[in-house]
Amino acid sequence: MTGEKHRRPRHIFTNETSKYVPQWLFRKIVREIITHLKYNCNIDADFVSSDWGQWVLAPNTNLCNSRHGGKIHRDTTRVEVGYLTALILLGNRGEEEYGGVTIYGNSQDIRPAVSTFSSNDKHYLNRQITAGVVTEEQVRKTEYNCVVFDSRLLHLSHKHSQYTQRTVFSIQLNEVNPNLPLLVQEEEAILSDEDGYVGRLQVYY
């Protein structure tokens, strides 16, 4: 990303278990999330992860003059119940410049076939918010470093303007159900870790 002032505000790439989060640690994280859902949230279902996680990067202000947050989107356009997204927020979450996340409650049925909301879809969503059908809730990033929500819900990343990269580890969970196919991450990027700076992208697009 060096040498370009204006880039996309977010970059996503699949975790490499040989270099970053190894399989044993990934499995331990998933087990911890499932245990918390069962004993603290009364969600007594079996879940499995569809992959080894993804990294979501918001470049620091020195590398990317991001003037906007991410787009309003959902992680799946499937309509069945049973898909969860877990976001683990890393870094100094207490600073105002740390780009947080807003989740739109009750949005699973708001044009469910649309993955990214813009133009008329965004106007329609705003009308649903005004009417009280959909709620907007910012993740309390200072209090919690992990949020789990229905993957069908619309959400967005806020503008990130710290002088350090914002890094989020994302995990897709599927309820163990033969009628629910595993979701697959389609976006890929190749990393260069020559200087030990995890997240410096060598190739994207």
C-alpha positions as CSV (number, residue, x, y, z in Angstrom):
1,M,0.0,0.0,0.0
2,T,3.0,2.2,0.2
3,G,3.0,5.1,-2.3
4,E,-0.7,5.5,-2.8
5,K,-2.6,8.1,-0.7
6,H,-6.1,7.0,-1.6
7,R,-7.0,3.4,-1.5
8,R,-10.1,1.4,-0.6
9,P,-10.8,1.9,3.2
10,R,-10.7,-1.9,3.9
11,H,-8.7,-4.8,2.7
12,I,-9.7,-8.4,3.3
13,F,-7.5,-11.5,3.0
14,T,-7.7,-15.1,4.2
15,N,-5.6,-16.1,7.2
16,E,-2.5,-18.1,6.5
17,T,-2.3,-20.7,9.3
18,S,1.4,-21.3,8.6
19,K,2.2,-17.6,9.2
20,Y,-0.4,-15.9,11.4
21,V,-3.2,-17.6,13.4
22,P,-2.3,-21.3,13.5
23,Q,-5.0,-24.0,13.3
24,W,-4.8,-24.9,17.0
25,L,-5.3,-21.3,18.1
26,F,-8.1,-20.8,15.6
27,R,-9.9,-23.8,16.9
28,K,-9.4,-22.7,20.4
29,I,-10.9,-19.2,19.6
30,V,-13.9,-20.8,17.9
31,R,-14.5,-23.1,20.9
32,E,-14.4,-20.2,23.2
33,I,-16.9,-18.3,21.2
34,I,-19.3,-21.2,21.0
35,T,-18.9,-21.8,24.8
36,H,-19.8,-18.1,25.4
37,L,-22.8,-18.3,23.1
38,K,-24.1,-21.4,24.9
39,Y,-23.6,-20.4,28.6
40,N,-23.9,-16.6,28.4
41,C,-26.3,-16.1,25.6
42,N,-28.4,-19.3,25.8
43,I,-27.7,-20.2,22.1
44,D,-27.4,-23.9,22.5
45,A,-26.5,-25.0,19.0
46,D,-23.5,-26.6,17.4
47,F,-21.4,-24.4,15.1
48,V,-18.5,-25.0,12.8
49,S,-16.2,-22.6,11.2
50,S,-16.3,-22.5,7.4
51,D,-12.6,-21.6,7.0
52,W,-9.5,-20.4,9.0
53,G,-10.7,-16.8,9.3
54,Q,-10.0,-13.5,7.5
55,W,-8.1,-10.4,8.4
56,V,-9.9,-7.1,7.8
57,L,-7.4,-4.2,7.6
58,A,-8.0,-0.5,7.8
59,P,-4.7,1.1,6.8
60,N,-3.2,3.8,9.1
61,T,-3.6,7.5,8.1
62,N,0.0,7.7,6.9
63,L,-0.7,5.0,4.2
64,C,-4.3,5.7,3.4
65,N,-6.1,9.0,3.6
66,S,-9.5,7.3,4.2
67,R,-12.2,9.8,4.1
68,H,-15.1,7.4,4.4
69,G,-15.9,4.2,6.3
70,G,-16.8,0.9,4.7
71,K,-20.0,0.3,2.8
72,I,-23.2,-0.9,4.4
73,H,-23.2,-4.6,3.7
74,R,-24.2,-8.1,4.9
75,D,-22.0,-11.1,5.0
76,T,-24.5,-13.5,3.4
77,T,-27.6,-13.1,1.3
78,R,-28.9,-16.5,2.3
79,V,-32.2,-16.2,4.2
80,E,-31.8,-19.2,6.6
81,V,-31.1,-18.8,10.3
82,G,-27.8,-20.3,11.3
83,Y,-25.0,-18.1,10.0
84,L,-23.0,-16.0,12.5
85,T,-20.1,-13.5,12.1
86,A,-17.6,-13.0,14.8
87,L,-15.3,-9.9,14.7
88,I,-12.3,-9.7,17.1
89,L,-11.2,-6.1,17.3
90,L,-7.4,-5.7,17.8
91,G,-5.3,-2.6,18.7
92,N,-6.1,0.5,20.8
93,R,-9.9,0.5,20.7
94,G,-10.2,3.2,23.3
95,E,-9.2,6.0,20.9
96,E,-11.9,7.9,19.1
97,E,-10.0,7.6,15.8
98,Y,-10.3,3.8,16.0
99,G,-12.9,2.9,13.3
100,G,-15.6,0.9,15.0
101,V,-18.6,-1.0,13.7
102,T,-22.3,-0.2,13.5
103,I,-24.8,-3.1,13.2
104,Y,-28.4,-2.6,11.9
105,G,-30.7,-4.7,14.1
106,N,-33.8,-6.4,12.5
107,S,-32.3,-5.8,9.0
108,Q,-32.2,-9.4,7.9
109,D,-35.5,-9.1,6.0
110,I,-34.6,-5.6,4.5
111,R,-34.0,-6.6,0.8
112,P,-32.2,-9.8,1.8
113,A,-30.9,-10.5,-1.7
114,V,-28.9,-7.3,-1.7
115,S,-25.4,-7.6,-0.3
116,T,-24.2,-4.0,-0.4
117,F,-26.5,-1.1,0.2
118,S,-26.0,2.1,-1.8
119,S,-28.2,4.6,-3.8
120,N,-31.9,3.6,-3.6
121,D,-31.2,0.6,-1.3
122,K,-29.5,2.9,1.2
123,H,-32.4,5.4,1.0
124,Y,-34.8,2.6,1.7
125,L,-32.8,1.4,4.6
126,N,-32.8,5.0,6.1
127,R,-36.5,5.1,5.8
128,Q,-36.8,1.9,7.7
129,I,-34.6,3.3,10.4
130,T,-36.7,6.4,10.7
131,A,-39.8,4.3,10.9
132,G,-38.3,2.3,13.7
133,V,-38.3,-1.0,11.8
134,V,-34.5,-1.1,11.9
135,T,-32.2,0.0,14.7
136,E,-28.6,1.3,14.6
137,E,-26.2,0.2,17.3
138,Q,-22.6,1.0,17.5
139,V,-20.4,-1.8,18.9
140,R,-19.1,-0.8,22.3
141,K,-15.5,-1.2,21.1
142,T,-13.9,0.0,24.3
143,E,-15.7,-2.5,26.5
144,Y,-15.7,-5.5,24.2
145,N,-13.1,-6.7,21.8
146,C,-15.3,-9.4,20.2
147,V,-18.8,-9.1,18.7
148,V,-20.9,-11.9,17.3
149,F,-24.0,-11.3,15.2
150,D,-26.3,-12.8,12.6
151,S,-24.5,-12.7,9.3
152,R,-27.7,-11.6,7.6
153,L,-27.7,-8.3,9.4
154,L,-26.4,-5.2,7.7
155,H,-23.4,-3.5,9.2
156,L,-20.6,-1.1,8.4
157,S,-17.1,-0.2,9.5
158,H,-16.6,3.4,10.6
159,K,-13.9,5.7,9.2
160,H,-10.5,4.8,10.7
161,S,-8.1,7.7,11.2
162,Q,-5.5,6.4,13.7
163,Y,-1.8,6.6,12.8
164,T,-1.7,2.8,13.4
165,Q,-3.4,0.2,11.3
166,R,-6.7,-1.1,12.6
167,T,-6.8,-4.9,12.4
168,V,-9.9,-7.1,12.8
169,F,-10.0,-10.9,12.7
170,S,-13.2,-12.1,11.2
171,I,-14.7,-15.6,11.7
172,Q,-17.7,-17.1,9.9
173,L,-19.7,-19.6,11.9
174,N,-22.3,-22.0,10.5
175,E,-24.8,-23.9,12.6
176,V,-24.2,-27.6,12.1
177,N,-27.1,-28.4,9.8
178,P,-27.2,-30.4,6.5
179,N,-29.4,-27.8,4.9
180,L,-27.0,-24.9,5.5
181,P,-24.0,-24.9,3.1
182,L,-20.7,-23.5,4.4
183,L,-20.0,-19.9,3.4
184,V,-16.8,-19.3,1.4
185,Q,-14.7,-16.2,1.6
186,E,-14.2,-15.0,-2.0
187,E,-11.9,-12.1,-1.6
188,E,-8.2,-12.9,-1.6
189,A,-4.9,-10.9,-1.3
190,I,-1.3,-11.8,-1.2
191,L,0.8,-10.5,1.7
192,S,4.4,-9.4,1.9
193,D,5.7,-9.8,5.5
194,E,9.3,-8.8,4.7
195,D,9.5,-6.0,7.3
196,G,7.5,-7.8,9.9
197,Y,4.6,-5.5,9.4
198,V,1.6,-7.9,9.3
199,G,-0.9,-6.5,6.8
200,R,1.3,-4.7,4.3
201,L,-0.3,-5.8,1.1
202,Q,1.8,-6.8,-1.9
203,V,-1.0,-7.5,-4.3
204,Y,-4.7,-6.7,-4.2
205,Y,-7.4,-6.6,-6.9
